[in-house]
Amino acid sequence: MDEFKDKVAIVTGGASGIGRELCRQLGGHGAVVVVADINRQGSEETASSITGSGGRARAALLDVTDAGEVLKLIRDTAGEYGRLDYMFNNAGIAVGGDARDMDWDLWRRVLDINLMGVIHGSRAAYSVMVEQGFGHIVNTASGAGLFPIANSTPYVTTKHGVVGLSRSLRAEGADLGVKVSVVCPAMVDTPIFEDATYPNLDREKFLANIPRFLLNDVKDAVKAILRGVSRNQGIIIDSRYGRFMWWTYRYLPALTRLGNRFAARDTRKRFRHNREDNGQQAE
């Protein structure tokens, strides 16, 4: 993947998880990496790990929910290096639980980071790249952007939005020199599950039920992502499991419905018991 050598890339959410590994592998391929994250210490650690290995990187404090901050970072980066080759809109958070347990503040937080954060980065980078006549925008969605997942409605909503944004912008930018890809990893072994919010769920039980054998190693996932970027794939799926899930939803949707009913069984029981308790109290 020599095409990354000497290219300039911004990666949001670069302090941890997929974002951190994207920064490291891009740096290893010779790219100049701007590690952007709201976690200043984490972004500095990522940048230091790259420069310590002989690569080129710098940390940037960034809140992706602030459109002005995102625009400034993109313009400053393009001005400093004379170009912006890659914009990886990767920052995101996860939530799990029944939709009835999600208050408005949680909905807004997920939408602001996972969807609006990607919109801010895509819009600003798109303008710069159209003007310079080249560039590649890479938006991190999820397998949850390709098929429904019970007990993750706000998260799934944002990821479907990212997929729609990316596919539409790809069609728009094709004749203007701007490439757009959307990354849809299925399950990757990162801290996202431990860092997620689970209102009214048994957190430890939920985490214990995650099928660890299906988790893709983050290094392998990022290798697949960068390989897809180098090939200008419109939709990039990191694993066989992810491709299987997408295929199943498209061609055997009944299996997906059964899986979601099974996943939501605990919340159904809880709300059914609540109704029964309320009925007994009314009597």
C-alpha positions as CSV (number, residue, x, y, z in Angstrom):
1,M,0.0,0.0,0.0
2,D,2.6,2.5,-1.1
3,E,0.0,5.0,-2.1
4,F,-0.2,6.1,1.5
5,K,3.5,7.2,1.5
6,D,3.9,11.0,2.0
7,K,0.1,11.5,2.0
8,V,-1.6,13.7,4.5
9,A,-4.3,12.1,6.6
10,I,-6.6,13.3,9.4
11,V,-8.1,10.6,11.7
12,T,-10.8,11.6,14.2
13,G,-11.2,9.4,17.2
14,G,-7.5,8.6,16.9
15,A,-6.9,8.2,20.7
16,S,-8.2,4.6,20.9
17,G,-9.7,1.6,19.1
18,I,-9.9,1.5,15.4
19,G,-8.9,5.1,15.2
20,R,-5.6,4.6,17.0
21,E,-4.7,1.6,14.9
22,L,-5.6,3.5,11.7
23,C,-3.1,6.2,12.7
24,R,-0.4,3.6,13.5
25,Q,-0.8,1.7,10.3
26,L,-1.0,4.9,8.2
27,G,2.1,6.2,9.9
28,G,3.8,2.8,9.2
29,H,3.0,3.2,5.5
30,G,4.7,6.6,5.5
31,A,1.7,8.9,5.7
32,V,1.7,12.2,7.7
33,V,-1.0,11.6,10.3
34,V,-3.0,14.2,12.3
35,V,-4.3,12.3,15.3
36,A,-7.5,14.2,16.2
37,D,-9.5,13.4,19.4
38,I,-11.3,15.1,22.3
39,N,-9.0,12.9,24.5
40,R,-5.8,15.0,24.4
41,Q,-3.7,12.6,26.3
42,G,-4.7,9.6,24.2
43,S,-4.1,11.5,20.9
44,E,-0.7,12.6,22.1
45,E,0.2,9.0,23.0
46,T,-0.9,7.8,19.6
47,A,1.1,10.5,17.9
48,S,4.2,9.7,20.0
49,S,4.0,6.0,19.2
50,I,4.2,6.9,15.5
51,T,7.0,9.4,15.8
52,G,8.9,7.0,18.1
53,S,8.8,4.5,15.3
54,G,10.2,6.9,12.8
55,G,6.9,8.1,11.4
56,R,5.4,11.6,11.1
57,A,2.4,12.5,13.2
58,R,1.0,15.3,15.4
59,A,-1.9,15.3,17.9
60,A,-4.8,17.7,17.6
61,L,-7.5,18.4,20.2
62,L,-10.8,18.1,18.4
63,D,-14.5,18.0,19.4
64,V,-16.2,16.6,16.3
65,T,-19.6,18.0,17.4
66,D,-18.2,21.5,16.9
67,A,-18.4,22.2,13.1
68,G,-16.2,25.3,13.5
69,E,-13.4,23.3,15.1
70,V,-13.6,20.6,12.5
71,L,-13.5,23.1,9.6
72,K,-10.5,24.9,11.2
73,L,-8.5,21.7,11.7
74,I,-9.1,20.6,8.1
75,R,-8.3,24.0,6.6
76,D,-5.2,24.5,8.8
77,T,-3.9,21.0,7.9
78,A,-4.4,21.6,4.2
79,G,-2.7,25.0,4.5
80,E,0.2,23.6,6.5
81,Y,1.0,20.7,4.2
82,G,-0.4,22.1,1.0
83,R,-2.9,19.3,0.6
84,L,-5.3,16.9,2.4
85,D,-5.3,13.4,0.9
86,Y,-7.4,11.5,3.4
87,M,-10.1,12.4,5.9
88,F,-11.0,9.5,8.2
89,N,-14.2,10.4,10.1
90,N,-13.9,7.7,12.7
91,A,-14.9,9.2,16.0
92,G,-18.0,7.5,17.6
93,I,-19.6,6.1,20.7
94,A,-21.9,3.1,21.3
95,V,-25.1,2.7,23.4
96,G,-27.1,-0.4,24.1
97,G,-30.6,-1.0,25.5
98,D,-34.3,-0.8,24.7
99,A,-35.4,2.3,22.8
100,R,-37.8,3.1,25.6
101,D,-34.9,3.5,28.0
102,M,-33.1,6.1,25.9
103,D,-33.7,9.6,27.1
104,W,-33.4,12.6,24.8
105,D,-30.0,13.7,26.1
106,L,-28.6,10.3,25.2
107,W,-30.2,10.4,21.7
108,R,-28.7,13.8,21.1
109,R,-25.3,12.8,22.3
110,V,-25.2,9.7,20.0
111,L,-26.5,11.7,17.0
112,D,-24.1,14.6,17.6
113,I,-21.0,12.5,17.7
114,N,-21.8,9.5,15.4
115,L,-23.7,11.3,12.7
116,M,-23.2,15.1,12.9
117,G,-19.5,14.6,13.7
118,V,-19.2,12.6,10.4
119,I,-21.2,15.2,8.5
120,H,-19.0,18.0,9.9
121,G,-15.8,16.2,8.7
122,S,-17.2,15.1,5.4
123,R,-18.6,18.6,4.5
124,A,-15.5,20.5,5.3
125,A,-13.1,17.9,3.7
126,Y,-15.3,17.7,0.6
127,S,-15.0,21.4,0.0
128,V,-11.2,21.4,0.3
129,M,-10.8,18.2,-1.8
130,V,-13.1,19.4,-4.6
131,E,-11.0,22.7,-4.7
132,Q,-7.7,20.8,-4.9
133,G,-9.1,18.2,-7.3
134,F,-8.3,15.1,-5.3
135,G,-8.8,13.4,-2.0
136,H,-10.5,10.5,-0.2
137,I,-13.1,10.7,2.5
138,V,-13.4,7.5,4.7
139,N,-16.3,7.4,7.1
140,T,-16.6,4.8,9.8
141,A,-20.1,3.4,10.1
142,S,-20.7,-0.2,11.3
143,G,-22.3,-3.4,10.3
144,A,-25.2,-1.7,12.1
145,G,-25.4,0.6,9.2
146,L,-26.2,-2.2,6.9
147,F,-28.7,-4.3,8.9
148,P,-30.9,-3.8,12.0
149,I,-29.8,-4.7,15.5
150,A,-32.2,-4.9,18.4
151,N,-31.3,-3.0,21.6
152,S,-29.2,-0.5,19.7
153,T,-31.7,1.8,17.9
154,P,-30.0,5.2,18.4
155,Y,-26.6,3.7,17.4
156,V,-28.1,1.9,14.4
157,T,-29.9,5.1,13.4
158,T,-26.6,7.0,13.2
159,K,-24.7,4.3,11.4
160,H,-27.4,4.0,8.7
161,G,-27.2,7.7,8.3
162,V,-23.4,7.5,7.8
163,V,-23.9,4.8,5.1
164,G,-26.4,6.9,3.3
165,L,-24.3,10.0,3.5
166,S,-21.2,8.3,2.2
167,R,-22.8,6.5,-0.7
168,S,-24.6,9.6,-1.9
169,L,-21.5,11.8,-1.5
170,R,-19.5,9.1,-3.4
171,A,-21.8,9.5,-6.3
172,E,-21.6,13.2,-6.2
173,G,-17.8,13.4,-5.9
174,A,-17.0,10.8,-8.5
175,D,-16.6,13.3,-11.4
176,L,-14.9,15.9,-9.1
177,G,-11.8,13.9,-8.1
178,V,-13.1,13.0,-4.6
179,K,-13.4,9.4,-3.5
180,V,-15.7,8.4,-0.6
181,S,-15.8,5.1,1.2
182,V,-17.8,3.9,4.2
183,V,-16.3,1.4,6.6
184,C,-18.8,-1.2,8.1
185,P,-17.0,-3.4,10.6
186,A,-19.0,-6.1,12.3
187,M,-17.4,-6.8,15.6
188,V,-13.9,-5.6,16.4
189,D,-12.0,-6.2,19.6
190,T,-11.7,-2.6,20.9
191,P,-12.8,-0.8,24.1
192,I,-16.0,0.4,22.5
193,F,-18.1,-2.2,24.3
194,E,-16.7,-1.5,27.7
195,D,-17.0,2.3,27.2
196,A,-20.6,2.1,26.0
197,T,-23.7,3.3,27.9
198,Y,-26.3,0.7,28.7
199,P,-29.3,2.3,30.4
200,N,-31.4,-0.3,32.4
201,L,-29.3,-3.2,31.2
202,D,-27.2,-5.5,33.3
203,R,-23.9,-4.3,32.0
204,E,-21.8,-7.2,33.1
205,K,-24.3,-9.7,31.8
206,F,-24.5,-7.9,28.5
207,L,-20.7,-7.8,28.1
208,A,-20.4,-11.4,29.1
209,N,-22.8,-12.4,26.3
210,I,-20.7,-10.8,23.6
211,P,-19.4,-13.7,21.5
212,R,-15.7,-13.1,21.8
213,F,-14.8,-15.7,19.2
214,L,-16.5,-13.4,16.6
215,L,-14.4,-10.3,17.5
216,N,-12.0,-9.4,14.8
217,D,-8.5,-8.4,15.9
218,V,-8.2,-4.6,15.5
219,K,-4.9,-4.9,13.5
220,D,-6.5,-7.3,11.1
221,A,-9.6,-5.1,10.8
222,V,-7.6,-2.0,10.0
223,K,-5.5,-3.9,7.5
224,A,-8.7,-4.8,5.7
225,I,-10.0,-1.2,5.9
226,L,-6.8,0.3,4.4
227,R,-6.8,-2.4,1.7
228,G,-10.3,-1.4,0.9
229,V,-9.4,2.3,0.8
230,S,-6.4,1.6,-1.5
231,R,-8.9,-0.1,-3.8
232,N,-11.4,2.7,-3.6
233,Q,-14.2,0.3,-2.4
234,G,-17.5,2.1,-1.7
235,I,-18.4,-0.2,1.2
236,I,-15.6,-1.8,3.2
237,I,-16.4,-4.7,5.4
238,D,-13.6,-6.0,7.6
239,S,-14.4,-9.7,8.1
240,R,-16.1,-12.8,6.8
241,Y,-18.6,-12.6,9.7
242,G,-19.6,-9.1,8.7
243,R,-20.0,-10.1,5.0
244,F,-22.1,-13.1,6.2
245,M,-24.4,-10.9,8.3
246,W,-24.9,-8.5,5.4
247,W,-25.6,-11.3,3.0
248,T,-28.0,-12.9,5.4
249,Y,-30.0,-9.7,5.9
250,R,-30.2,-9.1,2.2
251,Y,-31.2,-12.6,1.1
252,L,-32.5,-14.4,4.3
253,P,-34.1,-11.5,6.3
254,A,-36.2,-14.0,8.4
255,L,-33.0,-15.1,10.1
256,T,-32.1,-11.5,11.0
257,R,-35.5,-11.1,12.5
258,L,-35.1,-14.2,14.6
259,G,-31.7,-13.1,15.8
260,N,-33.1,-9.7,16.8
261,R,-36.0,-11.3,18.7
262,F,-33.6,-13.4,20.6
263,A,-31.3,-10.4,21.4
264,A,-34.3,-8.4,22.7
265,R,-35.7,-11.2,24.9
266,D,-34.5,-9.8,28.2
267,T,-36.0,-6.3,27.7
268,R,-39.3,-7.8,26.5
269,K,-39.5,-9.8,29.7
270,R,-38.7,-6.8,31.8
271,F,-41.4,-4.6,30.2
272,R,-43.9,-7.5,30.3
273,H,-43.3,-7.9,34.1
274,N,-43.6,-4.2,34.6
275,R,-47.0,-4.2,32.9
276,E,-48.1,-7.1,35.0
277,D,-46.9,-5.4,38.2
278,N,-48.7,-2.2,37.2
279,G,-51.9,-4.2,36.5
280,Q,-51.8,-5.8,39.9
281,Q,-51.2,-2.5,41.6
282,A,-54.2,-1.0,39.8
283,E,-56.4,-3.8,41.1
